[in-house]
């Protein structure tokens, strides 16, 4: 596990203040409370592949990603893993474990060189008691996580592999420079994305070829251009 760097120098202090102020968790929160929470937080830098925490370990608080990304994963008995979520810049994880004082339910692994902030439980609980806006933000994030989990389960039951892939690509699509196409930048390599979708790497490659052969996408490493988003939506519909 990488060493934890205390919030002891000016650069880290400013970095933490900037990160926390941009988090949905602190949206609308009074500036003095953001600064106080930042002063109580710690920063940690991870190299790609570093395990931040293992399942059943205690988190030291809410984890917020400043740059880079991490995956939240469960290891199956056969050694394969199921990736539950990618957490990228200005996103958080661990609100529920802090509220319930429970151990971490997943492995947290850096997918790239990453910086995270660790916001301690006492800072989170104090702010929830003092500021309604912050308490509402926490409730919304926990609720969103629950609905996303239900949506994932529903998708695995009601959609086949190619539909799950199409839905995932559509959720990541961004306008492609004003052209009538959309671009997707995968947050991880195809093996890890396959684990996120609950399929093997080989199946993922086959599904990408199928969408390519239909004229819906073009693939270049971790960048995918959606050529016909309307047809992709029709594929999702049925």
C-alpha atoms as one frame of an Amber mdcrd trajectory, in Angstrom:
protein
   0.000   0.000   0.000   1.338   3.460  -0.852   2.386   5.739   1.980  -0.174
   8.301   3.143   1.082  11.857   2.821  -0.150  14.122   5.636  -1.683  17.458
   4.762   1.422  19.236   5.997   2.603  21.572   3.240   1.121  24.516   1.419
   0.900  22.778  -1.936  -1.105  19.843  -0.576  -3.311  22.183   1.457  -4.209
  24.230  -1.640  -4.702  21.058  -3.669  -7.098  19.616  -1.093  -9.027  22.877
  -0.816  -9.433  23.027  -4.575 -10.470  19.390  -4.821 -13.064  19.489  -2.061
 -14.607  22.707  -3.363 -15.261  21.011  -6.739 -16.847  17.852  -5.328 -20.632
  17.326  -5.642 -20.395  16.337  -1.967 -19.571  19.961  -1.074 -21.817  21.706
  -3.600 -23.454  24.706  -1.915 -21.513  24.235   1.325 -20.185  27.382   2.996
 -16.570  28.127   2.076 -15.326  28.115   5.663 -16.671  24.595   6.165 -14.997
  23.397   2.962 -11.676  24.833   4.154 -12.053  23.235   7.566 -12.793  19.821
   6.040  -9.787  20.199   3.715  -7.537  21.022   6.684  -8.625  17.765   8.349
  -8.162  15.653   5.199  -5.080  13.876   3.889  -3.736  13.354   0.400  -2.351
  10.124  -0.977  -0.614   9.500  -4.283  -0.778   6.090  -5.925   1.013   4.513
  -8.809  -0.982   2.586 -11.394  -1.944  -0.852 -10.073  -1.580   0.103  -6.395
  -4.228  -1.350  -4.086  -5.522   1.500  -1.973  -7.691  -0.710   0.257  -8.811
  -4.314   0.236 -12.279  -5.615   0.896 -13.077  -5.786   4.637 -10.424  -3.226
   5.550 -11.519  -0.060   7.318 -11.577   3.077   5.220 -10.154   6.168   6.975
 -13.035   8.190   5.560 -14.621   9.215   2.279 -12.284   8.750  -0.694 -12.253
  11.579  -3.263 -10.289  11.335  -6.518  -8.318  14.431  -7.516  -6.726  13.073
 -10.685  -6.374   9.628 -12.217  -8.965   6.941 -11.491  -9.619   3.864  -9.368
 -11.775   0.800  -9.792 -14.070  -0.739  -7.194 -13.975  -4.499  -7.686 -15.011
  -7.823  -6.170 -12.894 -10.934  -6.626 -14.729 -14.106  -7.653 -13.819 -17.538
  -6.279 -12.134 -18.523  -9.535  -9.880 -15.481  -9.444 -11.845 -13.385 -11.940
 -13.104 -10.016 -10.837 -16.281  -8.035 -11.233 -15.697  -4.299 -11.543 -18.597
  -2.477  -9.932 -17.599   1.088 -10.699 -14.881   3.390 -11.969 -14.270   6.460
  -9.795 -12.694   9.386 -11.642 -11.730  13.007 -10.910 -14.117  14.912  -8.626
 -15.972  11.723  -7.691 -16.184  10.105  -4.261 -16.662   6.726  -2.637 -17.240
   5.562   0.923 -20.105   7.738   2.139 -22.165   4.695   3.167 -19.273   3.013
   5.000 -18.662   6.215   6.973 -22.336   6.616   7.903 -22.733   2.976   8.967
 -19.205   2.491  10.356 -18.726  -0.572   8.175 -15.602  -2.019   6.518 -14.905
  -1.439   2.837 -17.061  -3.858   0.750 -14.745  -3.859  -2.308 -11.125  -3.693
  -3.422 -10.025  -0.169  -4.448  -7.248  -0.233  -7.069  -5.598   2.622  -8.983
  -6.072   2.374 -12.765  -3.524   5.135 -13.438  -1.195   7.346 -11.436  -3.739
   8.823  -9.060  -4.141  11.314  -6.241  -6.918  10.865  -3.709  -8.090  12.833
  -0.703  -9.198  10.992   2.423 -11.896  12.947   4.291 -12.105  11.590   7.859
 -15.406  10.374   9.336 -15.480  12.979  12.105 -15.281  15.774   9.530 -18.115
  14.251   7.485 -20.382  13.600  10.480 -19.731  17.049  11.981 -20.647  18.757
   8.728 -23.801  16.670   8.371 -24.904  17.839  11.810 -24.021  21.490  11.136
 -25.047  22.102   7.528 -28.265  20.850   5.961 -26.916  21.350   2.443 -24.036
  18.959   3.083 -26.330  16.365   4.681 -28.592  16.566   1.630 -25.600  16.073
  -0.686 -24.543  12.954   1.206 -28.080  11.543   1.050 -28.298  12.229  -2.692
 -24.965  10.532  -3.431 -25.869   7.453  -1.395 -29.265   7.330  -3.119 -27.694
   7.668  -6.560 -25.310   4.810  -5.792 -28.235   2.602  -4.806 -30.199   3.414
  -7.963 -27.122   2.794 -10.125 -26.694  -0.601  -8.484 -30.335  -1.489  -9.152
 -29.925  -0.297 -12.738 -26.858  -2.489 -13.180 -28.742  -5.526 -11.884 -31.727
  -4.766 -14.113 -29.442  -4.426 -17.132 -27.749  -7.770 -16.423 -31.158  -9.476
 -16.234 -32.990  -7.781 -19.113 -30.236  -7.049 -21.669 -27.911  -9.271 -23.629
 -24.183  -8.602 -23.935 -24.292  -6.363 -26.992 -27.080  -4.256 -25.464 -25.119
  -3.829 -22.224 -22.088  -2.704 -24.200 -24.196  -0.327 -26.307 -25.738   1.189
 -23.171 -22.324   1.633 -21.588 -20.873   3.330 -24.659 -23.914   5.593 -24.918
 -23.494   6.635 -21.254 -19.903   7.770 -21.938 -20.538   9.475 -25.285 -19.358
  13.059 -25.786 -19.766  15.338 -28.846 -16.959  14.742 -31.334 -15.738  18.207
 -32.277 -19.028  19.467 -33.664 -19.400  16.617 -36.149 -22.543  14.529 -36.197
 -20.701  11.762 -34.351 -19.897  11.022 -30.734 -16.692   9.866 -29.093 -16.152
   7.535 -26.163 -12.898   7.388 -24.208 -12.811   4.173 -22.229 -11.778   4.789
 -18.605  -9.643   1.629 -18.520  -8.267  -1.064 -20.814 -10.705  -3.403 -22.536
 -10.041  -6.258 -20.094 -11.077  -4.065 -17.158 -14.078  -2.625 -19.009 -15.136
  -6.196 -19.835 -15.033  -6.976 -16.110 -17.175  -3.895 -15.543 -19.777  -5.263
 -18.000 -19.634  -8.807 -16.629 -18.172 -10.401 -19.779 -14.812 -11.857 -20.761
 -12.201  -9.921 -22.745 -12.845 -12.218 -25.729 -16.579 -11.539 -25.562 -15.921
  -7.809 -25.311 -13.787  -7.937 -28.474 -16.481  -9.910 -30.299 -19.194  -7.437
 -29.282 -17.094  -4.496 -30.440 -16.600  -6.213 -33.802 -20.334  -6.823 -34.047
 -21.128  -3.132 -33.501 -18.369  -2.184 -35.943 -19.721  -4.542 -38.609 -23.166
  -2.986 -38.172 -21.630   0.402 -38.973 -22.465   1.829 -35.551 -18.953   2.447
 -34.194 -15.273   2.704 -35.111 -12.650   1.493 -32.624  -9.125   2.851 -32.148
  -7.509   1.474 -28.988  -9.357   3.075 -26.050 -11.205   5.605 -28.212 -14.473
   4.641 -29.856 -16.381   6.837 -32.302 -20.151   6.332 -32.329 -21.138   6.831
 -35.960 -24.888   6.332 -35.596 -26.148   7.021 -32.088 -29.783   6.761 -33.168
 -29.262   3.202 -34.386 -27.424   2.442 -31.157 -30.496   3.639 -29.250 -32.725
   1.405 -31.356 -30.505  -1.529 -30.490 -31.033  -0.735 -26.790 -34.778  -0.511
 -27.299 -35.077  -3.945 -28.623
